[in-house]
């Protein structure tokens, strides 16, 4: 299982920062491609960013968050973090982390269907 947990609170003013952490139990995160998605009310779940399994550790982001969000992995803690800076009200959503087999090709990792395991989600609210 993977579990997404909001750390340091889920409510912040515009321009602020939040850090989300995704932990795995029974699985070694470094052997999976990890992704972050978000879903706002009435909208489809959308890709935020991802990090390849530790063979490459390349990161990639949606255009809407590039330069503001950073994904990192801590192998010792078996976690993947999403650091969110310069938050905007449009970043308000439930955020999910997800894991995909390391054999998945990159093109499949930008959509929810490319992932095998999901966390339960955590609410992020950015006030204007």
ZAMARGU-4260 file (C-alpha; in steps of 0.2 Angstrom, whole numbers, plus 5000, padded with zeros to 4 digits):
<rodrens>
0) 5000/5000/5000 | 5005/5018/4998 | 4998/5032/5009 | 4998/5050/5005 | 4999/5061/5021
5) 4998/5079/5022 | 5012/5086/5032 | 5013/5104/5040 | 4994/5107/5037 | 4983/5107/5022
10) 4977/5125/5022 | 4988/5139/5016 | 4987/5157/5009 | 4991/5160/4991 | 5010/5162/4989
15) 5013/5150/5003 | 5021/5133/5004 | 5016/5115/5009 | 5025/5099/5008 | 5016/5082/5006
20) 5024/5066/5010 | 5019/5049/5003 | 5025/5033/5012 | 5024/5015/5007 | 5021/5000/5018
25) 5027/4983/5012 | 5035/4990/4996 | 5051/4999/4992 | 5047/5015/4984 | 5064/5016/4975
30) 5059/5002/4964 | 5043/5010/4958 | 5039/5025/4947 | 5030/5037/4958 | 5017/5050/4953
35) 5007/5064/4961 | 4990/5068/4955 | 4976/5080/4960 | 4958/5081/4958 | 4948/5097/4961
40) 4929/5096/4964 | 4920/5093/4948 | 4936/5090/4938 | 4945/5075/4932 | 4961/5068/4941
45) 4976/5077/4933 | 4994/5073/4933 | 5005/5085/4944 | 5022/5077/4943 | 5032/5061/4945
50) 5049/5053/4948 | 5056/5038/4940 | 5062/5023/4949 | 5079/5024/4956 | 5087/5018/4940
55) 5086/5035/4933 | 5077/5046/4946 | 5072/5058/4933 | 5058/5070/4938 | 5044/5077/4926
60) 5030/5090/4930 | 5014/5097/4923 | 5016/5114/4915 | 5005/5121/4927 | 5016/5117/4942
65) 5034/5117/4934 | 5046/5128/4943 | 5034/5129/4958 | 5033/5111/4964 | 5047/5099/4967
70) 5047/5080/4969 | 5060/5071/4979 | 5063/5054/4986 | 5071/5048/5002 | 5076/5030/5001
75) 5081/5029/5019 | 5063/5034/5024 | 5055/5025/5010 | 5045/5041/5005 | 5042/5052/4991
80) 5039/5071/4994 | 5030/5084/4985 | 5036/5102/4989 | 5024/5115/4984 | 5029/5133/4983
85) 5021/5149/4977 | 5004/5141/4979 | 4989/5148/4970 | 4970/5146/4973 | 4969/5135/4958
90) 4981/5122/4966 | 4966/5118/4978 | 4962/5100/4976 | 4964/5083/4984 | 4981/5077/4981
95) 4985/5058/4978 | 5002/5049/4977 | 5003/5034/4966 | 5015/5020/4962 | 5018/5011/4945
100) 5029/4996/4941 | 5047/5001/4936 | 5043/4992/4919 | 5031/5005/4914 | 5036/5017/4899
105) 5037/5035/4902 | 5022/5039/4891 | 5010/5029/4902 | 5015/5039/4918 | 5005/5055/4914
110) 4988/5047/4916 | 4980/5039/4931 | 4978/5023/4921 | 4997/5020/4921 | 4998/5018/4940
115) 4995/5002/4950 | 4993/5008/4968 | 4985/5024/4975 | 4986/5033/4991 | 4970/5039/5000
120) 4972/5057/4995 | 4975/5073/5006 | 4966/5089/5004 | 4976/5105/5000 | 4967/5121/5001
125) 4974/5138/4995 | 4965/5153/5000 | 4966/5170/4990
</rodrens>
